[in-house]
Amino acid sequence: MAQAVLSTDLSLPNKRSGKVRDLYDVELAGGEQALLIIATDRISAFDVVMANGLPGKGVVLTQISKFWFDHFSDIIDHHLLSTDVADVPGLTDAQRQALRGRIMLCRKTEVVPIECIARGYITGSGWKDYQASGAVCGIELPAGLQNSDRLAEPLFTPSTKEDDGHDINISFAQGAEIVGEDLMQWLGDTTLQLYSRARDYAAERGIILADTKFEFGLLPGRQQPLLIDEIFTPDSSRFWPAADWQPGREQQSFDKQIVRNFLETVVAAGEWDKSPPGPALPDEIVEKSIARYLEAYELLTGGSLEL
């Protein structure tokens, strides 16, 4: 099995790391400031990064995002400039080889502080909200819905973007207090437009897109935001096999559900308490999980990846 890329150490300024990605500032020819996003093979669950990763996962996530940015380029502008490592200045040949397939060179934006979530099915935190209140983010829903039921119309359910801990679901009105009524309306309309188009595309390929999340960013002197971050990947969306969908239970997902299920057995055995550091994943779990990510790529794009 190939070695997972868990971290990077480049001679580029302002490195910062999230749970999965490493980011650097880059100056392009002509002085334009850009952002280098590197999708590592780190994997997190329960907000904790595991001791080992899924070799090639960062490549799969990057290539899925690139596919979708291209797919939506006719209806919305986005931050992606290139996924070619040759376009990143200041790298050695060895670094370019190691990073091939897993980088996005992007325009730098001011991130809109709202996580934009579209839900076509009731699951996850939305299901928990519904069980407690009969509503999701202040939107009243019909009584009697089951876990993983399809909603009559997709919902825009924004949340805050928290630096530490979980994002917090908020209402449209609360979001408007943060970013203004006009921008909030644009975010909601655009989120649902993108979701609906991707949902229909995925359905033609036997996949249910249950929900997804977006981020948007602003450029100086430009009113309309750009679509940023990753889009429609198994880390930012719930994809379910349509043939296996059955309301009333949790669904099998094209994501890290295999990892989460394994970790629940570790927790149940008293070997981990969901606090850092995360345990190492057995080879069998790693292999099954990366195979699931690759399956999602192949079904969505019609292509194949060599990792």
Order of alpha helices (4+ residues) and beta strands (2+ residues): beta-beta-beta-beta-beta-alpha-beta-alpha-beta-beta-beta-alpha-beta-beta-beta-beta-alpha-alpha-beta-beta-beta-alpha-alpha
